[in-house]
Amino acid sequence: MPIYEYQCTACGQRHDALQKISDAPLTDCPACGEVALSKVLTAAGFQLKGSGWYATDFKSSPAAAKPETPAADAPACAGGTASCGAPACATASSESSAA
């Protein structure tokens, strides 16, 4: 059910009402009692939930949103030994042992 926002033209009070689309618009102001309510045009708010087409086809995954930083997370090189774990060190160590 949508939430409609109403404003009284007599006293200026605004309030929200949860109504069916087929319900008649409210006319009586709850604050002053006058028959002067009118609907206010507002942006519709909604949330897509569940495992439907949005979640499977269009929603970006958290991993895709996170940019990779290869050099920032790599451990510091310990002079070309494979023990430091850096890919460049492992490559350099295997090349030196092959020679």
C-alpha positions as CSV (number, residue, x, y, z in Angstrom):
1,M,0.0,0.0,0.0
2,P,1.3,3.4,-0.8
3,I,1.8,6.2,1.7
4,Y,0.3,9.5,0.6
5,E,1.3,12.9,2.0
6,Y,-1.5,15.4,2.6
7,Q,-1.3,19.1,3.5
8,C,-4.1,21.2,4.9
9,T,-4.7,24.5,3.0
10,A,-6.3,26.1,6.1
11,C,-3.6,25.4,8.8
12,G,-0.7,24.2,6.7
13,Q,-0.2,21.0,8.7
14,R,1.2,18.0,6.8
15,H,0.6,14.3,7.6
16,D,1.0,10.9,6.0
17,A,-1.7,8.3,5.4
18,L,-1.3,4.7,4.4
19,Q,-4.1,4.1,1.9
20,K,-5.0,1.7,-0.9
21,I,-4.8,3.1,-4.4
22,S,-8.6,2.6,-4.7
23,D,-9.4,4.5,-1.5
24,A,-10.9,8.0,-1.8
25,P,-8.6,10.9,-1.0
26,L,-8.8,12.3,2.6
27,T,-10.5,15.6,3.0
28,D,-10.8,16.3,6.7
29,C,-7.7,17.8,8.5
30,P,-6.9,15.9,11.7
31,A,-5.3,19.0,13.2
32,C,-7.9,21.7,12.6
33,G,-10.9,19.7,11.5
34,E,-11.4,21.8,8.3
35,V,-12.3,20.1,5.0
36,A,-9.2,21.4,3.3
37,L,-6.8,18.5,2.7
38,S,-5.0,18.1,-0.6
39,K,-2.5,15.5,-1.7
40,V,1.1,16.7,-1.9
41,L,3.2,15.4,-4.9
42,T,6.2,13.6,-3.5
43,A,8.8,11.1,-4.7
44,A,7.9,7.5,-4.4
45,G,10.1,5.4,-2.2
46,F,10.5,1.7,-2.6
47,Q,13.0,-1.0,-2.0
48,L,13.7,-4.1,-4.1
49,K,14.0,-7.2,-1.9
50,G,14.3,-10.9,-2.5
51,S,16.0,-13.0,-5.1
52,G,14.2,-11.7,-8.2
53,W,15.5,-10.3,-11.5
54,Y,17.0,-7.3,-9.8
55,A,19.3,-9.3,-7.4
56,T,20.3,-11.8,-10.1
57,D,20.6,-9.6,-13.2
58,F,21.3,-6.0,-12.4
59,K,22.5,-5.6,-8.8
60,S,26.3,-5.3,-8.6
61,S,28.1,-7.6,-6.2
62,P,30.1,-6.2,-3.3
63,A,33.2,-7.7,-4.8
64,A,32.7,-5.9,-8.1
65,A,32.3,-2.6,-6.3
66,K,35.6,-3.0,-4.5
67,P,38.6,-2.0,-6.6
68,E,41.7,-4.2,-6.4
69,T,45.0,-2.7,-5.2
70,P,47.7,-5.3,-6.0
71,A,50.7,-3.3,-4.9
72,A,49.2,-1.9,-1.7
73,D,48.4,-5.2,-0.1
74,A,51.6,-7.0,-1.2
75,P,54.2,-7.7,1.5
76,A,57.5,-5.9,1.4
77,C,60.3,-7.8,-0.4
78,A,63.0,-9.4,1.7
79,G,65.8,-9.2,-0.8
80,G,64.6,-11.7,-3.5
81,T,63.8,-14.7,-1.3
82,A,60.7,-16.8,-1.9
83,S,60.0,-16.7,1.9
84,C,58.5,-13.2,1.8
85,G,55.6,-14.3,-0.3
86,A,55.7,-11.5,-2.9
87,P,55.2,-12.8,-6.5
88,A,58.2,-10.9,-7.8
89,C,60.4,-12.5,-5.1
90,A,59.1,-16.0,-5.8
91,T,59.9,-15.5,-9.5
92,A,63.3,-14.1,-8.8
93,S,64.1,-16.9,-6.4
94,S,63.1,-19.6,-8.9
95,E,65.1,-18.0,-11.7
96,S,68.2,-17.8,-9.5
97,S,67.9,-21.4,-8.4
98,A,67.4,-22.6,-12.0
99,A,70.7,-20.9,-13.1
